[in-house]
Amino acid sequence: MNKLIRSAVLGTTAALALALVASVAPGTATATTLKEVKDKGTLVVGVKADYKPYGFLDSDGKIVGIEPTLAADVAKKLGVKLELVPVVSSNRMQFLEQGKIDLMIATMTDTPEREKVVEIVKPNYYSSGTNVMAPKKAKFKEWTDLKGVPVCGIQGAFYNRKTQEQFGADIVAFKGTAEALTALKQGRCVAFVYDDSFLISKLGDPEWADYDMPLKTIDDAPWGLAVAKGADKFAAFMSDMIKDWHKTGRILELETKYGVKNTPFALEMHEKYKGS
């Protein structure tokens, strides 16, 4: 492993910019209230476009996945058109604050710090934990094995600090998963710390057959979709949408559709709400 780590340290370079950062098309109004969304006839939703199966580009360049499908559910319920805007961890809350999007459904972990910036709607709609993907030959067994090791991360991800401060990893932050995965492949880092849900789906690809997720998942935490602060009616509407997704098993259905084993959180929430 020492040779692998030395090679990664020597090859570490600055993160590349993500090409998927996009803004709302000129002339498209933004909104924070349900009335404004209905009046303009379009719901603008920020989603991931580099996080399969939750939000990714298909062969035609269209954003698809679990969260874009949920966004389509919301637009259908409101009787408006849907516009998807790709976001990344480092800009998703800013896009909401700046009015570039009306709603954000973008794999965001619900934390007290983020609740101060945007209106995170309850109940939570999903959950995941933190783990790493690394070459099998690295033979990591414990989180403390990451001490002094260059580890790829994503800018704005909350678990970067813990991985660095508690376990001693040297975080190399990238703007999107595509860049981080490329760096991992090229040996510029020895592991990639991210949501276990994403890593599990990625490890199902033959391309990553020589990699695994060797550590125990930590910090299982709920995901929150969000609207702008002060959009109380919009938040209440989205709360009802989330409850309905859990009640009807919509989340479970989409997990199955996109090849994800039904998660304990989704199963638990379905049991909680199915009789309501």
GUVOVO-669596 format. One line per 10 residues: for each residue x, y, z of N, C-alpha, C. Coordinates in nm, 4 decimals. Layout:
X,Y,Z,X,Y,Z,X,Y,Z  ...
END
This chain:
0.0824,-0.1205,0.0000,0.0000,0.0000,0.0000,0.0858,0.1255,0.0000  0.2066,0.1176,0.0630,0.2923,0.2364,0.0683,0.3273,0.2884,-0.0693  0.3589,0.1958,-0.1627,0.3910,0.2360,-0.2988,0.2714,0.3033,-0.3650  0.1532,0.2480,-0.3390,0.0303,0.3044,-0.3957,0.0067,0.4443,-0.3430  0.0285,0.4638,-0.2131,0.0064,0.5943,-0.1515,0.1075,0.6958,-0.2026  0.2365,0.6555,-0.2122,0.3377,0.7484,-0.2624,0.3061,0.7941,-0.4018  0.2591,0.6992,-0.4850,0.2233,0.7325,-0.6226,0.1086,0.8320,-0.6266  0.0108,0.8121,-0.5372,-0.1048,0.9020,-0.5347,-0.0645,1.0410,-0.4895  0.0247,1.0488,-0.3887,0.0676,1.1789,-0.3384,0.1398,1.2565,-0.4466  0.2285,1.1878,-0.5188,0.3048,1.2538,-0.6239,0.2151,1.2996,-0.7372
0.1059,1.2263,-0.7602,0.0194,1.2587,-0.8737,-0.0931,1.3530,-0.8420  -0.1059,1.3930,-0.7164,-0.2182,1.4799,-0.6766,-0.2049,1.6173,-0.7404  -0.3114,1.6610,-0.8050,-0.3133,1.7939,-0.8680,-0.4401,1.8655,-0.8294  -0.4534,1.9882,-0.8710,-0.5724,2.0682,-0.8385,-0.6955,2.0076,-0.9029  -0.8106,2.0250,-0.8399,-0.9379,1.9713,-0.8915,-0.9783,2.0424,-1.0194  -1.0411,1.9645,-1.1084,-1.0927,2.0212,-1.2322,-1.2301,2.0819,-1.2097  -1.2654,2.1825,-1.2865,-1.3985,2.2449,-1.2768,-1.5020,2.1539,-1.3388  -1.6207,2.1484,-1.2808,-1.7295,2.0651,-1.3335,-1.8060,2.1380,-1.4415  -1.8175,2.0730,-1.5566,-1.8835,2.1380,-1.6709,-2.0336,2.1403,-1.6594  -2.0856,2.0660,-1.5601,-2.2309,2.0570,-1.5523,-2.2981,2.1740,-1.4810
-2.2180,2.2667,-1.4239,-2.2804,2.3785,-1.3552,-2.3530,2.4636,-1.4570  -2.4817,2.4786,-1.4365,-2.5625,2.5504,-1.5341,-2.6534,2.6484,-1.4634  -2.7007,2.7450,-1.5344,-2.7947,2.8416,-1.4777,-2.9264,2.8319,-1.5507  -3.0264,2.8929,-1.4899,-3.1586,2.8913,-1.5504,-3.1551,2.9692,-1.6810  -3.2245,2.9184,-1.7799,-3.2239,2.9814,-1.9117,-3.2711,3.1252,-1.9048  -3.2102,3.2132,-1.9848,-3.2502,3.3535,-1.9832,-3.4002,3.3688,-2.0089  -3.4612,3.4570,-1.9316,-3.6028,3.4846,-1.9546,-3.6953,3.3986,-1.8722  -3.6375,3.2974,-1.8019,-3.7209,3.2118,-1.7194,-3.7278,3.2695,-1.5794  -3.8480,3.3035,-1.5334,-3.8631,3.3601,-1.3997,-3.8392,3.2536,-1.2954  -3.7951,3.2933,-1.1775,-3.7798,3.2009,-1.0673,-3.8869,3.2307,-0.9643
-3.9027,3.1401,-0.8668,-4.0123,3.1583,-0.7726,-3.9787,3.0993,-0.6379  -4.0433,3.1471,-0.5337,-4.0318,3.0868,-0.4023,-4.1692,3.0484,-0.3489  -4.2756,3.0859,-0.4187,-4.4097,3.0537,-0.3710,-4.4821,2.9656,-0.4709  -4.5786,2.8911,-0.4200,-4.6586,2.8054,-0.5070,-4.7328,2.8871,-0.6123  -4.7849,3.0014,-0.5721,-4.8606,3.0846,-0.6661,-4.7722,3.1291,-0.7815  -4.6493,3.1703,-0.7516,-4.5590,3.2152,-0.8571,-4.5209,3.1012,-0.9514  -4.5028,2.9821,-0.8957,-4.4729,2.8658,-0.9797,-4.5893,2.8382,-1.0741  -4.7107,2.8407,-1.0200,-4.8290,2.8137,-1.1024,-4.8503,2.9244,-1.2056  -4.8250,3.0489,-1.1658,-4.8454,3.1606,-1.2587,-4.7497,3.1536,-1.3778  -4.6260,3.1185,-1.3535,-4.5298,3.1125,-1.4645,-4.5404,2.9809,-1.5414
-4.6032,2.8796,-1.4794,-4.6280,2.7543,-1.5497,-4.5094,2.6609,-1.5582  -4.4029,2.6891,-1.4819,-4.2834,2.6048,-1.4847,-4.2251,2.5919,-1.3447  -4.1901,2.4703,-1.3070,-4.1213,2.4451,-1.1810,-3.9745,2.4187,-1.2127  -3.8852,2.4990,-1.1554,-3.7414,2.4841,-1.1788,-3.6800,2.4109,-1.0594  -3.6248,2.2942,-1.0849,-3.5736,2.2091,-0.9772,-3.4248,2.1817,-0.9959  -3.3478,2.2038,-0.8912,-3.2053,2.1710,-0.8929,-3.1850,2.0254,-0.8545  -3.1169,1.9506,-0.9413,-3.0902,1.8087,-0.9181,-2.9451,1.7779,-0.9536  -2.8965,1.6642,-0.9087,-2.7638,1.6187,-0.9474,-2.7696,1.5605,-1.0888  -2.6592,1.5735,-1.1605,-2.6497,1.5132,-1.2943,-2.5280,1.4222,-1.3040  -2.4616,1.3991,-1.1893,-2.3403,1.3161,-1.1900,-2.3437,1.2127,-1.0773
-2.4627,1.1750,-1.0355,-2.4781,1.0917,-0.9161,-2.5761,0.9777,-0.9443  -2.5363,0.8866,-1.0294,-2.6203,0.7720,-1.0649,-2.6413,0.6838,-0.9424  -2.7644,0.6374,-0.9169,-2.8857,0.6487,-0.9971,-2.9788,0.7627,-0.9531  -2.9303,0.8494,-0.8654,-3.0180,0.9529,-0.8092,-3.0388,1.0695,-0.9039  -2.9404,1.0998,-0.9866,-2.9521,1.2006,-1.0902,-2.8324,1.1887,-1.1823  -2.8560,1.1593,-1.3111,-2.7449,1.1375,-1.4037,-2.7917,1.1612,-1.5468  -2.6966,1.1678,-1.6382,-2.7281,1.1901,-1.7784,-2.7436,1.0568,-1.8503  -2.8532,1.0417,-1.9252,-2.8699,0.9202,-2.0043,-2.7953,0.9340,-2.1368  -2.8104,0.8372,-2.2243,-2.7357,0.8368,-2.3508,-2.7731,0.9526,-2.4420  -2.8880,1.0134,-2.4175,-2.9312,1.1294,-2.4973,-2.8971,1.2625,-2.4306
-2.8275,1.2554,-2.3167,-2.7910,1.3776,-2.2469,-2.9013,1.4339,-2.1597  -3.0057,1.3578,-2.1367,-3.1175,1.4007,-2.0527,-3.0915,1.3616,-1.9082  -3.1254,1.4514,-1.8152,-3.1092,1.4207,-1.6727,-3.2217,1.3280,-1.6286  -3.1845,1.2117,-1.5784,-3.2814,1.1119,-1.5327,-3.2376,1.0608,-1.3958  -3.3193,0.9760,-1.3360,-3.2840,0.9161,-1.2083,-3.3956,0.9284,-1.1065  -3.3669,0.8837,-0.9865,-3.4680,0.8822,-0.8809,-3.5166,1.0231,-0.8485  -3.4263,1.1165,-0.8278,-3.4672,1.2507,-0.7875,-3.5306,1.3315,-0.9007  -3.4803,1.3250,-1.0241,-3.5533,1.3908,-1.1322,-3.6962,1.3369,-1.1485  -3.7149,1.2079,-1.1222,-3.8489,1.1506,-1.1303,-3.9378,1.2068,-1.0196  -3.8830,1.2229,-0.9007,-3.9595,1.2850,-0.7922,-3.9944,1.4294,-0.8267
-3.8997,1.4990,-0.8900,-3.9268,1.6370,-0.9333,-4.0419,1.6393,-1.0332  -4.0449,1.5412,-1.1229,-4.1534,1.5328,-1.2206,-4.2870,1.5072,-1.1517  -4.2847,1.4299,-1.0431,-4.4065,1.4070,-0.9652,-4.4621,1.5389,-0.9117  -4.3712,1.6243,-0.8629,-4.4135,1.7529,-0.8063,-4.4738,1.8411,-0.9150  -4.4061,1.8497,-1.0301,-4.4564,1.9327,-1.1398,-4.5930,1.8839,-1.1870  -4.6091,1.7535,-1.1942,-4.7379,1.6970,-1.2364,-4.8477,1.7327,-1.1369  -4.8165,1.7236,-1.0085,-4.9146,1.7560,-0.9048,-4.9564,1.9023,-0.9137  -4.8599,1.9886,-0.9481,-4.8893,2.1314,-0.9596,-4.9516,2.1688,-1.0937  -4.9449,2.0776,-1.1898,-4.9993,2.1057,-1.3222,-4.9140,2.2025,-1.4026  -4.7799,2.1956,-1.3838,-4.6894,2.2862,-1.4557,-4.5808,2.2058,-1.5272
-4.5061,2.2734,-1.6120,-4.3937,2.2108,-1.6799,-4.2754,2.1993,-1.5835  -4.1829,2.1105,-1.6162,-4.0652,2.0885,-1.5322,-3.9387,2.1315,-1.6049  -3.8553,2.2081,-1.5355,-3.7226,2.2419,-1.5857,-3.6202,2.1953,-1.4834  -3.5263,2.1110,-1.5259,-3.4228,2.0598,-1.4374,-3.2934,2.1381,-1.4565  -3.2328,2.1786,-1.3470,-3.1062,2.2509,-1.3490,-3.0020,2.1668,-1.2749  -2.8930,2.1283,-1.3396,-2.7903,2.0497,-1.2699,-2.7182,2.1327,-1.1652  -2.7029,2.0760,-1.0464,-2.6311,2.1420,-0.9381,-2.5276,2.0449,-0.8821  -2.4338,2.0995,-0.8056,-2.3358,2.0186,-0.7344,-2.3398,2.0584,-0.5870  -2.2685,1.9828,-0.5040,-2.2754,2.0058,-0.3600,-2.2366,2.1477,-0.3211  -2.1417,2.2061,-0.3935,-2.0895,2.3369,-0.3558,-2.1770,2.4541,-0.3973
-2.2788,2.4304,-0.4833,-2.3616,2.5450,-0.5270,-2.5119,2.5250,-0.5100  -2.5548,2.4080,-0.4658,-2.6988,2.3794,-0.4654,-2.7775,2.4729,-0.3729  -2.7246,2.5020,-0.2541,-2.7955,2.5938,-0.1648,-2.7901,2.7375,-0.2172  -2.6771,2.7745,-0.2762,-2.6644,2.9085,-0.3325,-2.7631,2.9307,-0.4462  -2.7822,2.8297,-0.5307,-2.8789,2.8411,-0.6396,-3.0189,2.8666,-0.5852  -3.0522,2.8021,-0.4737,-3.1835,2.8208,-0.4124,-3.1938,2.9612,-0.3517  -3.0895,3.0022,-0.2817,-3.0884,3.1361,-0.2229,-3.0986,3.2463,-0.3286  -3.0304,3.2244,-0.4421,-3.0248,3.3246,-0.5479,-3.1471,3.3238,-0.6378  -3.2388,3.2311,-0.6163,-3.3594,3.2243,-0.6973,-3.3381,3.1607,-0.8328  -3.2269,3.0912,-0.8522,-3.2041,3.0236,-0.9802,-3.2872,2.8967,-0.9913
-3.3280,2.8436,-0.8777,-3.4158,2.7266,-0.8744,-3.5257,2.7511,-0.7716  -3.6382,2.6826,-0.7892,-3.7516,2.6945,-0.6968,-3.7459,2.5884,-0.5874  -3.6895,2.4748,-0.6224,-3.6890,2.3574,-0.5353,-3.5580,2.2841,-0.5566  -3.5048,2.2259,-0.4511,-3.3801,2.1507,-0.4629,-3.3994,2.0085,-0.4100  -3.3800,1.9118,-0.4995,-3.3827,1.7697,-0.4611,-3.2508,1.7128,-0.5110  -3.1466,1.7189,-0.4271,-3.0112,1.6956,-0.4788,-2.9211,1.6259,-0.3775  -2.9647,1.5122,-0.3272,-2.8837,1.4257,-0.2399,-2.8216,1.5017,-0.1234  -2.8915,1.5998,-0.0689,-2.8334,1.6825,0.0369,-2.8635,1.6268,0.1753  -2.7594,1.6007,0.2507,-2.7761,1.5573,0.3886,-2.8346,1.6705,0.4716  -2.9300,1.6373,0.5551,-2.9967,1.7352,0.6409,-2.9092,1.7593,0.7641
-2.8564,1.8813,0.7775,-2.7751,1.9177,0.8937,-2.8272,2.0483,0.9532  -2.8021,2.0715,1.0832,-2.8465,2.1967,1.1465,-2.7892,2.3202,1.0775  -2.6662,2.3121,1.0307,-2.6047,2.4263,0.9639,-2.6794,2.4614,0.8348  -2.7165,2.3606,0.7584,-2.7871,2.3843,0.6327,-2.9292,2.4338,0.6572  -2.9891,2.3914,0.7676,-3.1249,2.4365,0.7993,-3.1294,2.5872,0.8280  -3.0149,2.6450,0.8596,-3.0084,2.7892,0.8813,-3.0085,2.8670,0.7496  -2.9743,2.7984,0.6409,-2.9581,2.8642,0.5110,-3.0803,2.8463,0.4217  -3.1346,2.7253,0.4182,-3.2500,2.6944,0.3339,-3.3562,2.6243,0.4178  -3.4772,2.6162,0.3641,-3.5886,2.5513,0.4349,-3.5899,2.4033,0.3964  -3.5338,2.3197,0.4832,-3.5313,2.1757,0.4593,-3.6635,2.1167,0.5065
-3.7315,2.0510,0.4150,-3.8686,2.0050,0.4402,-3.8688,1.8713,0.5142  -3.9578,1.8616,0.6116,-3.9778,1.7375,0.6868,-4.1118,1.6747,0.6474  -4.1221,1.5427,0.6512,-4.0173,1.4480,0.6903,-3.9104,1.4356,0.5828  -3.7968,1.3782,0.6189,-3.6920,1.3555,0.5200,-3.7365,1.2493,0.4203  -3.6859,1.2608,0.2996,-3.7310,1.1697,0.1950,-3.6363,1.0525,0.1704  -3.5116,1.0622,0.2194,-3.4153,0.9551,0.1927,-3.3054,0.9589,0.2977  -3.2120,0.8636,0.2930,-3.1036,0.8591,0.3894,-2.9859,0.7805,0.3326  -2.8660,0.8157,0.3768,-2.7473,0.7390,0.3395,-2.6399,0.7617,0.4446  -2.5312,0.6857,0.4355,-2.4190,0.7010,0.5269,-2.2920,0.7335,0.4502  -2.1802,0.7326,0.5210,-2.0511,0.7667,0.4614,-1.9595,0.6454,0.4573
-1.8916,0.6278,0.3433,-1.7947,0.5200,0.3294,-1.6919,0.5626,0.2256  -1.5997,0.4742,0.1939,-1.5004,0.5030,0.0911,-1.4983,0.3910,-0.0126  -1.4616,0.4263,-0.1337,-1.4333,0.3291,-0.2382,-1.2839,0.3345,-0.2641  -1.2208,0.2197,-0.2664,-1.0761,0.2142,-0.2812,-1.0362,0.0879,-0.3562  -0.9173,0.0876,-0.4171,-0.8690,-0.0350,-0.4821,-0.8590,-0.1470,-0.3787  -0.8972,-0.2661,-0.4187,-0.8907,-0.3789,-0.3262,-0.7489,-0.3998,-0.2740  -0.6488,-0.3707,-0.3569,-0.5097,-0.3920,-0.3173,-0.4649,-0.2952,-0.2078  -0.5425,-0.1902,-0.1815,-0.5084,-0.0973,-0.0728,-0.5272,-0.1633,0.0635  -0.6195,-0.2594,0.0701,-0.6424,-0.3397,0.1906,-0.6759,-0.2565,0.3148  -0.7603,-0.1559,0.2970,-0.8060,-0.0785,0.4119,-0.9000,-0.1639,0.4969
-0.8852,-0.1528,0.6293,-0.9709,-0.2274,0.7216,-1.0474,-0.1363,0.8164  -0.9815,-0.0290,0.8578,-1.0395,0.0645,0.9537,-1.0287,0.2066,0.8994  -1.1151,0.2962,0.9494,-1.1101,0.4356,0.9071,-0.9754,0.4993,0.9399  -0.9124,0.4543,1.0474,-0.7829,0.5099,1.0857,-0.6725,0.4726,0.9865  -0.6976,0.3754,0.9001,-0.5999,0.3406,0.7963,-0.5827,0.4532,0.6949  -0.6739,0.5493,0.6959,-0.6682,0.6605,0.6006,-0.5724,0.7713,0.6448  -0.5122,0.7579,0.7620,-0.4229,0.8621,0.8127,-0.3071,0.8868,0.7164  -0.2922,1.0130,0.6730,-0.1843,1.0497,0.5834,-0.2060,1.0108,0.4386  -0.3235,0.9590,0.4091,-0.3539,0.9100,0.2744,-0.4325,1.0158,0.1964  -0.3962,1.0439,0.0710,-0.4780,1.1342,-0.0109,-0.6114,1.0695,-0.0465
-0.7207,1.1329,-0.0063,-0.8551,1.0795,-0.0279,-0.9361,1.1805,-0.1075  -0.9923,1.1374,-0.2186,-1.0772,1.2250,-0.2986,-1.2069,1.2538,-0.2237  -1.2533,1.3782,-0.2335,-1.3803,1.4175,-0.1755,-1.4505,1.5142,-0.2687  -1.5692,1.5550,-0.2308,-1.6477,1.6493,-0.3099,-1.6598,1.7803,-0.2333  -1.6322,1.8907,-0.3016,-1.6435,2.0216,-0.2380,-1.7822,2.0407,-0.1774  -1.7870,2.0849,-0.0538,-1.9142,2.1115,0.0117,-1.9737,1.9933,0.0856  -1.9137,1.8743,0.0750,-1.9656,1.7562,0.1446,-1.9280,1.7632,0.2920  -2.0247,1.7388,0.3805,-2.0026,1.7592,0.5236,-1.9023,1.6606,0.5826  -1.8882,1.5414,0.5214,-1.8018,1.4401,0.5817,-1.6542,1.4589,0.5500  -1.6188,1.5552,0.4662,-1.4772,1.5816,0.4391,-1.4029,1.6175,0.5675
-1.4627,1.7074,0.6466,-1.3948,1.7540,0.7682,-1.3700,1.6397,0.8652  -1.4727,1.5564,0.8858,-1.4564,1.4455,0.9797,-1.3501,1.3478,0.9304  -1.3510,1.3176,0.8014,-1.2538,1.2236,0.7461,-1.1120,1.2771,0.7629  -1.0994,1.4088,0.7533,-0.9673,1.4706,0.7672,-0.9278,1.4885,0.9132  -1.0167,1.5454,0.9944,-0.9813,1.5791,1.1313,-0.9805,1.4584,1.2248  -1.0780,1.3680,1.2080,-1.0875,1.2547,1.3000,-1.0005,1.1369,1.2582  -0.9871,1.1182,1.1248,-0.9129,1.0016,1.0780,-0.7803,1.0353,1.0108  -0.7515,1.1642,0.9940,-0.6203,1.2045,0.9460,-0.5978,1.1955,0.7968  -0.7044,1.1798,0.7186,-0.6890,1.1717,0.5736,-0.6523,1.3079,0.5153  -0.5875,1.3061,0.4019,-0.5535,1.4286,0.3287,-0.6576,1.4450,0.2179
-0.7603,1.5270,0.2416,-0.8707,1.5402,0.1469,-0.8287,1.6212,0.0243  -0.8554,1.5650,-0.0929,-0.8356,1.6332,-0.2213,-0.9753,1.6561,-0.2777  -1.0245,1.7792,-0.2684,-1.1649,1.8074,-0.3000,-1.1857,1.8424,-0.4468  -1.2860,1.7823,-0.5059,-1.3246,1.8076,-0.6441,-1.4679,1.8601,-0.6473  -1.5036,1.9232,-0.7570,-1.6360,1.9835,-0.7653,-1.7454,1.8821,-0.7944  -1.7125,1.7738,-0.8619,-1.8133,1.6741,-0.8968,-1.7580,1.5330,-0.8901  -1.8473,1.4339,-0.8953,-1.8048,1.2951,-0.8822,-1.7237,1.2470,-1.0023  -1.7530,1.2994,-1.1208,-1.6793,1.2554,-1.2400,-1.5303,1.2843,-1.2243  -1.4975,1.4038,-1.1754,-1.3577,1.4399,-1.1565,-1.2931,1.3556,-1.0460  -1.3684,1.3341,-0.9372,-1.3154,1.2558,-0.8262,-1.2881,1.1113,-0.8680
-1.3795,1.0542,-0.9442,-1.3617,0.9162,-0.9894,-1.2454,0.9044,-1.0875  -1.2289,1.0042,-1.1720,-1.1152,1.0047,-1.2644,-0.9842,1.0105,-1.1867  -0.9800,1.0962,-1.0856,-0.8592,1.1078,-1.0034,-0.8291,0.9768,-0.9315  -0.9337,0.9087,-0.8854,-0.9152,0.7798,-0.8193,-0.8577,0.6780,-0.9166  -0.9119,0.6747,-1.0360,-0.8637,0.5828,-1.1396,-0.7173,0.6096,-1.1748  -0.6827,0.7370,-1.1796,-0.5475,0.7772,-1.2182,-0.4470,0.7655,-1.1049  -0.4945,0.7307,-0.9844,-0.4051,0.7154,-0.8712,-0.3659,0.8444,-0.8032  -0.4394,0.9520,-0.8320,-0.4091,1.0796,-0.7666,-0.4624,1.0832,-0.6235  -0.5466,0.9878,-0.5908,-0.5874,0.9656,-0.4533,-0.6083,0.8151,-0.4386  -0.6062,0.7682,-0.3152,-0.6103,0.6245,-0.2908,-0.7493,0.5759,-0.2521
-0.8391,0.6685,-0.2249,-0.9768,0.6337,-0.1899,-1.0657,0.7521,-0.2230  -1.1954,0.7270,-0.2283,-1.2948,0.8309,-0.2545,-1.3996,0.8229,-0.1452  -1.4116,0.9270,-0.0628,-1.5095,0.9284,0.0455,-1.6374,0.9951,-0.0045  -1.7501,0.9235,0.0142,-1.8757,0.9736,-0.0399,-1.9924,0.8972,0.0225  -2.1132,0.9269,-0.0244,-2.2325,0.8556,0.0226,-2.2242,0.7084,-0.0161  -2.2544,0.6213,0.0811,-2.2469,0.4786,0.0516,-2.3469,0.4363,-0.0548  -2.4596,0.5062,-0.0638,-2.5602,0.4713,-0.1646,-2.5034,0.4855,-0.3059  -2.4281,0.5922,-0.3282,-2.3658,0.6133,-0.4583,-2.2555,0.5107,-0.4831  -2.1743,0.4856,-0.3820,-2.0620,0.3930,-0.3988,-2.1107,0.2520,-0.4293  -2.2178,0.2107,-0.3634,-2.2732,0.0775,-0.3891,-2.3183,0.0646,-0.5343
-2.3855,0.1680,-0.5845,-2.4319,0.1627,-0.7237,-2.3138,0.1638,-0.8203  -2.2102,0.2390,-0.7891,-2.0931,0.2463,-0.8762,-2.0161,0.1147,-0.8782  -2.0084,0.0490,-0.7650,-1.9356,-0.0773,-0.7567,-2.0058,-0.1899,-0.8330  -2.1287,-0.1663,-0.8723,-2.1986,-0.2644,-0.9547,-2.1546,-0.2614,-1.1004  -2.0798,-0.1583,-1.1393,-2.0302,-0.1470,-1.2765,-1.9028,-0.2298,-1.2928  -1.8917,-0.3079,-1.4017,-1.7707,-0.3875,-1.4256,-1.6427,-0.3041,-1.4253  -1.6551,-0.1768,-1.4624,-1.5395,-0.0869,-1.4668,-1.4687,-0.0774,-1.3320  -1.5453,-0.0999,-1.2231,-1.4905,-0.0847,-1.0892,-1.4755,-0.2189,-1.0180  -1.4548,-0.3241,-1.0944,-1.4454,-0.4587,-1.0377,-1.3264,-0.4754,-0.9435  -1.2218,-0.3963,-0.9614,-1.1026,-0.4066,-0.8771,-1.1086,-0.3157,-0.7546
-1.2258,-0.2586,-0.7288,-1.2435,-0.1694,-0.6153,-1.3490,-0.2262,-0.5213  -1.3465,-0.1822,-0.3980,-1.4515,-0.2232,-0.3051,-1.4790,-0.1111,-0.2047  -1.5762,-0.1352,-0.1172,-1.6135,-0.0418,-0.0114,-1.5789,-0.1127,0.1196  -1.4543,-0.0997,0.1638,-1.4014,-0.1885,0.2679,-1.4341,-0.1526,0.4119  -1.4781,-0.0309,0.4375,-1.4948,0.0140,0.5756,-1.6402,0.0035,0.6218  -1.6595,0.0140,0.7506,-1.7941,0.0152,0.8069,-1.8580,0.1511,0.7802  -1.9807,0.1512,0.7279,-2.0505,0.2775,0.7021,-2.0752,0.3521,0.8327  -2.0476,0.4821,0.8297,-2.0677,0.5659,0.9478,-2.1622,0.6808,0.9145  -2.2089,0.7466,1.0175,-2.2867,0.8706,1.0039,-2.4070,0.8571,0.9116  -2.4835,0.7484,0.9290,-2.6058,0.7379,0.8502,-2.6920,0.8603,0.8806
-2.7275,0.9327,0.7759,-2.7971,1.0599,0.7952,-2.9036,1.0800,0.6888  -3.0150,1.1433,0.7267,-3.1241,1.1656,0.6313,-3.0915,1.2734,0.5302  -3.1516,1.2609,0.4116,-3.1421,1.3620,0.3066,-3.2640,1.4530,0.3150  -3.2422,1.5809,0.2848,-3.3535,1.6742,0.2856,-3.3663,1.7492,0.1546  -3.4867,1.7551,0.1009,-3.5114,1.8454,-0.0116,-3.5443,1.9817,0.0471  -3.5280,2.0861,-0.0322,-3.5394,2.2200,0.0266,-3.6044,2.3207,-0.0663  -3.6656,2.4209,-0.0032,-3.7169,2.5394,-0.0724,-3.6496,2.6597,-0.0054  -3.6730,2.7766,-0.0589,-3.6122,2.8970,-0.0027,-3.6727,2.9298,0.1342  -3.5937,2.9923,0.2176,-3.6429,3.0380,0.3467,-3.7633,3.1317,0.3281  -3.8651,3.1107,0.4089,-3.9838,3.1943,0.4020,-4.0934,3.1420,0.3117
-4.0645,3.0372,0.2333,-4.1657,2.9801,0.1434,-4.2469,2.8756,0.2196  -4.3219,2.9217,0.3182,-4.3890,2.8304,0.4106,-4.4949,2.7431,0.3434  -4.5763,2.8024,0.2550,-4.6807,2.7245,0.1884,-4.6192,2.6209,0.0949  -4.5113,2.6595,0.0289,-4.4416,2.5669,-0.0602,-4.3852,2.4507,0.0229  -4.3266,2.4827,0.1382,-4.2714,2.3794,0.2258,-4.3799,2.2842,0.2741  -4.4971,2.3385,0.3087,-4.6080,2.2550,0.3558,-4.6566,2.1628,0.2432  -4.6617,2.2167,0.1215,-4.7017,2.1366,0.0059,-4.6026,2.0221,-0.0154  -4.4725,2.0524,-0.0067,-4.3704,1.9496,-0.0275,-4.3713,1.8468,0.0854  -4.4044,1.8896,0.2058,-4.4149,1.7948,0.3164,-4.5227,1.6908,0.2873  -4.6356,1.7370,0.2337,-4.7427,1.6437,0.1970,-4.6990,1.5512,0.0833
-4.6205,1.6045,-0.0111,-4.5701,1.5217,-0.1206,-4.4810,1.4099,-0.0665  -4.3918,1.4444,0.0241,-4.2992,1.3450,0.0803,-4.3758,1.2368,0.1561  -4.4730,1.2787,0.2355,-4.5537,1.1816,0.3103,-4.6253,1.0863,0.2148  -4.6722,1.1394,0.1035,-4.7406,1.0552,0.0051,-4.6434,0.9583,-0.0616  -4.5216,1.0054,-0.0912,-4.4200,0.9152,-0.1480,-4.3935,0.7977,-0.0538  -4.3843,0.8273,0.0764,-4.3601,0.7210,0.1736,-4.4838,0.6317,0.1877  -4.6004,0.6928,0.1913,-4.7242,0.6168,0.2092,-4.7470,0.5180,0.0946  -4.7273,0.5634,-0.0275,-4.7564,0.4802,-0.1449,-4.6418,0.3864,-0.1836  -4.5271,0.4034,-0.1210,-4.4118,0.3215,-0.1583,-4.3416,0.3707,-0.2838  -4.3623,0.4972,-0.3169,-4.3012,0.5541,-0.4381,-4.1488,0.5473,-0.4336
-4.0894,0.5776,-0.3188,-3.9437,0.5720,-0.3062,-3.8944,0.4287,-0.3281  -3.9619,0.3338,-0.2677,-3.9251,0.1930,-0.2847,-3.9350,0.1520,-0.4320  -4.0407,0.1973,-0.4964,-4.0629,0.1670,-0.6382,-3.9482,0.2201,-0.7239  -3.9051,0.3434,-0.6962,-3.7979,0.4033,-0.7757,-3.6628,0.3397,-0.7460  -3.6400,0.2996,-0.6213,-3.5171,0.2264,-0.5905,-3.5094,0.0996,-0.6752  -3.6184,0.0260,-0.6795,-3.6220,-0.0979,-0.7576,-3.6021,-0.0698,-0.9061  -3.6677,0.0334,-0.9558,-3.6564,0.0685,-1.0976,-3.5128,0.0974,-1.1373  -3.4397,0.1653,-1.0493,-3.3032,0.2065,-1.0822,-3.1959,0.1148,-1.0230  -3.2365,-0.0049,-0.9832,-3.1391,-0.1059,-0.9436,-3.0789,-0.0898,-0.8062  -3.1476,-0.0198,-0.7158,-3.0987,-0.0016,-0.5796,-3.1775,-0.0938,-0.4861
-3.1059,-0.1697,-0.4050,-3.1735,-0.2533,-0.3062,-3.2495,-0.1635,-0.2110  -3.3746,-0.2005,-0.1813,-3.4562,-0.1172,-0.0926,-3.3825,-0.0886,0.0384  -3.3677,0.0393,0.0687,-3.2915,0.0817,0.1853,-3.3740,0.0708,0.3121  -3.3067,0.0465,0.4268,-3.3804,0.0382,0.5535,-3.4632,0.1629,0.5820  -3.4114,0.2812,0.5476,-3.4844,0.4057,0.5731,-3.6145,0.4091,0.4936  -3.6076,0.3761,0.3639,-3.7272,0.3809,0.2799,-3.8310,0.2786,0.3266  -3.7848,0.1620,0.3668,-3.8761,0.0594,0.4162,-3.9419,0.1041,0.5466  -3.8625,0.1617,0.6356,-3.9143,0.2088,0.7647,-4.0171,0.3201,0.7468  -3.9875,0.4137,0.6561,-4.0800,0.5253,0.6347,-4.2094,0.4792,0.5690  -4.2003,0.3787,0.4818,-4.3218,0.3242,0.4200,-4.4100,0.2602,0.5266
-4.3490,0.1848,0.6176,-4.4245,0.1223,0.7256,-4.4905,0.2275,0.8145  -4.4195,0.3366,0.8367,-4.4698,0.4432,0.9242,-4.5907,0.5140,0.8643  -4.5890,0.5357,0.7320,-4.6914,0.6205,0.6704,-4.7986,0.5437,0.5921  -4.7786,0.4159,0.5665,-4.8716,0.3458,0.4775,-5.0134,0.3379,0.5326  -5.0287,0.3451,0.6636,-5.1629,0.3385,0.7224,-5.2247,0.4741,0.7490  -5.1521,0.5794,0.7117,-5.2026,0.7143,0.7441,-5.3025,0.7633,0.6404
END
